[in-house]
Structure formats: C-alpha cells, structure tokens
C-alpha cells in the first residue's frame, strides 16, 4: 500500500489499526528509518555513513592499534549526535504500546538508545546490535558512560583502555563480532509466540535480525511492514505500507490504545 497524500495516509493508518486491533502479543522489529527524524543518519542508504567511512572490523580492532585509533576517531566524531538525539513520536508510541500490555517484545537493530530514552523497558527491549549508551571493557566487561573515554581520546589521540588494561569499545556489535546468544534467544522465542509482527523503518536485509520476523510469518501470524521504499521481505508481508513511519505509526498506535 502506497502512502503519499493525506487521504492515502489516513487510509493506511486505519488499515494498520484494523490489523493491530485483534493482536495481544505483538513482536516489533525496528530499523534506522525510525530514527532519521531524530537526526541519526542511516548506514546503508545513498547518504549513509558507510558511503563516507568504512566500518572497522572486529578482528582488526583487536589486532591493530592503528585500527583502534580509526575506530575511536569515528566514534568520537559522532558522539554528540547520539548524545543529543531525542526520541521520535514513533519511539514514544512504541513505549505506549508496551504500557497498553499488547507488546510481547521490541527488537531494534538501532544502537542509538532512543527506545530506552522514550520509556521502553529493558524487560521488553532487545538491542540486538548493542547500544552506544555504554562503553565496555573487552577484558573485564565493566561498563561506563562514553563521555570520559571519548574525551580521553580527543585529548591524547590514543584508543582508551580500561583501568584493568583491557581494550575499551562501545557496547555495539561490530562486523565480525558475535551477537550475544541471549539476545538472539529472546528474539527467537518471541517470534515463536507472537500473534503479529510489525517491522518498522527497516529494509530487512541484515541477518540474523531480518530472520526474526520470518518464523512468526511462516506460522501464519500477520506480518506488517511500514517502510519508505522496498524491503527484502515485501513478498512475505500480509500488509506493506510504503511510507515514512512517522506519518503512520504514532497515529495508529494512539488510535489502538485509546480505543
């Protein structure tokens, strides 16, 4: 279903609500498209971050001081962007969906921490690619706020280390780094028991996250996708709305929880 005009958006919103209303165990998967309105750029799009800078692979980070410096230079550059970003209406609406008791689990591919800032609880949130809210030691697992390590890097130009001597890295999943099994297990369990899946702002092209909705869809659970542009799962969707999530989802959830 294509959006565009105000009347088309109203129709799309009403259709989304009609699918959501019978559901009581909703699994939500979110991607970069829900955070662009917060000023967080995507990674893979035409203007994405990776068109300008290639990511540092996890093995290279471990093996090379030069690569660790490159990694921290990139993270330092974007630090204020993440710190100052505010949740969108979609982030806040999903927290409201949780409070309504209809949310089974919210799985996000985003590292920006905006679901947490909007009020989503850790009990119902899986940040499957980690979070930029913390820096962690790869040796002792201690976590800390990013400000001090970032300022240390800016002052010295050297990749910071933990008090124990271990390497410090943002608590995000780099290429080549394993996603924690517990995160995958929570998401897979939700997919097995959800009675509806809602994918928002994602091209659904990055695995294993993109596999999460498919088990529910293959069981026959309605699979709803809201995303501007095509996704890799359009052929699986019960309903596809080709529209910016901000134009559809907050209004739909407000109608759902108020009615």
N, C-alpha and C positions, 0 to 999 in steps of 0.2 A: 504494500500500500504506500503510495507516494504522498508526502505532505506537500507543503508549499503555501497555498493560500490559507487565510484564516479559517474559512469554512472547511477546507480539507483537514486542517489540523484539529478542528473541533470534532470532525467525524472520526479521525484516527484516535483521538483521546477517548471518545466514547466507546469505540470498538475495543481499545485496550482495557478499559474498565470492565466491559462485559466479559472478557476472558478472565480477568483477575478476580472478579467477584466470587466465584464458587471456590476459589483456592484457599486452602488453610495452611499449607506447608510449601511456601514459595522459596525457591532457590534463585538467588540473584547473582549474576556474574557481571562485573563492570570492567571497562577498559578506559583508555586515555580520553575517549570522547566525552566522558562526564566531567573531566577536569579542565578542559580547554577554556571554559568560561571563567575559570579561576586564574587564568594566565599561565597554566602549566602546559608547555608545548608537548606534542606527542614525539615519539621516537622515530617512527617509520614513515610518516607522511611526507608529502612533497617538500614541506618546510621543516621536516622533523630534525631532531638533534643529530641523528646519525648521518644526515646528509653533510654535516659540518665536522663532526668528530666521530671517529670510530671508537667503540667501547673497548676497554681494556679487558682481556680475557682473564679469568680467574687464575689459571696456571701461570700466566705471565706476571700477574700481580704477586703471586707467591715467590716467583723465581727471580724477579728483576727489580732492583731499586729504581732504575730509570722508569719502569712501567708503573711502579707505585707512585712515583712523583707525578707522572702523567695522569694517573687516576685521581690523585688528590687535587691537582690543578683543575681538572674538570669539575670535581665535586665542589671545590671552593668557589668556582665561578658561578655555579647555580645555587649556592647555599641560601642567599637571601630570597631568591624566588620562591623556594619551598617554604621558608620560614614565614614569609609574609602572605602567602596564598590563603584565601578564605574559602570555606565550603560553598558550593553552589546550591541552588534550590533543589537540585536532584539529590545531592548528598543529604540534605536535611530531610527531604521527603522519604528517603530510604530509612533514615533513623526513625521517622514517624511510622513507617510500615512495620518496623521492628516493635515499636511500642504498641501497635494495634494487635500484636500476637500472631500475625499472619506470616512472618518471616521465619523460615527454617534456618537459613544461613546466607550470609552475604560474602561472596568470594570476589576479591578485587585483584586485578593484575597491576594496579597502580601502587607506586611506592610513596605517594605524596602525603599520606596520613590524613587526608581530608575526610574520609569516612569517620575516623575516630574523632576528629575535631568537630564533626557535625553531630556527634552524640551516639553513633553506633557503638555497641558494647563489644568487648573482646570475646564474650561468650558466643556472639553471633557473627563475628567477623574473622575472615581468614585473609591475611595479606600475603597472597601466595608467592609473590616476588619480593617479599620483605618490605622494609619500611625505612625511609630516610629520616624518621623521627629519632633514630638512635645510631650511634657508632658502637661497634662491638669489637672486642679483642678476639682474634682467631686462636689464641692460646688458652686463655682462662675464661672466655665467654662473658667477661664483665661488660656491661653496657653503660653508656654515658650519653649525655646530651652532646650534640655535634659541635656546639659553639667553641669550646676550648680547643679541640683538635684542629678545627678549621683555622682559628686564629693563630695557633702554633704553626701550622703550615704556611700561612701567609707571612708570618714573621721570619721563619727560618728557610722556607723553600724546600724543606725535607719532609718526607712522609712521616707522620707522627707514629709513636709507639706507645703501648700501654705501660703502666708502671711495672708490670711483670716482665717487660721486654718484648712482648708479643706484638704482632702486626695489628694495627687498627684499620678497620674498614667499616664503611656504612653498612647497616644491617639490611642490605639489599642483596638480591641474588644476581651475581654476575654471570656472564656467559661461561659455561663450563663448570659452574658451581651447582651442587645438588640442591634441589628444593627439599626442605625438611620433610621427612616421611610423614610426620604427624599432620602437617598441613594438607598433604595430598589425601591422607586417610580421612580427615574430617570432610573435605570436599566430596570425595567419592561416596562416603556414607550418606551425605545429604542428597546426592544425585540418585541414590538408590531408593530414597524415601520421599522425595519431593513430589507434590502433586501438580506442580507447574514450574517452569524455568523461564526466567526473564533475563535476557542478555542486553546490556546497555552500553553503547559507545565503544564497541569493540569490533574489530574486523574478524575476530575469532580464528586467527591464523597462527597463534603462538601456542605450542604444546609444551607441557601437558595441560595447561589451563583450558585450552579450547576443547579438550576431550571431556571436561567435566559435565557440560550440559547433555552430551550425547547419550549417556546411559539412561537418563530420565526420558529423553525424547524417544529412544528405542523401546522403552516400556510403554509408550503411548501417552506420556504426560504432555500437555500442551507446551510448546516451545515458542516463546515470543521474543522477537528481536527488534530493538529500536536502535538504529544507527544511520548516520548520514553516509550513504554510499553502500556498495555491495559488501557482503561478508562471505567467508568461506562456508558458512552454514545456511545460506539462504534456502538451499534445497531441502533442508531439514525442518524449516520453520513452519509452525502452524499459522503464525502471523508475523509478517515482516513490515515494519513501518520505516520508510526511508525518510528520516527526519532527524534534526538535532534533538537530543534527549531533553534539553531544557525546554523545548517548545511543547513537549508532550507529557513527559513522565511526572513532573511535580503536580500538575493539574489532575492527572489520572489518579495518583495516589491520594491526593486530598479528597477527591470525589469518593474513592473507595473507602477510606477510613471514616469519612463523615456520614456515609450512607448506610 
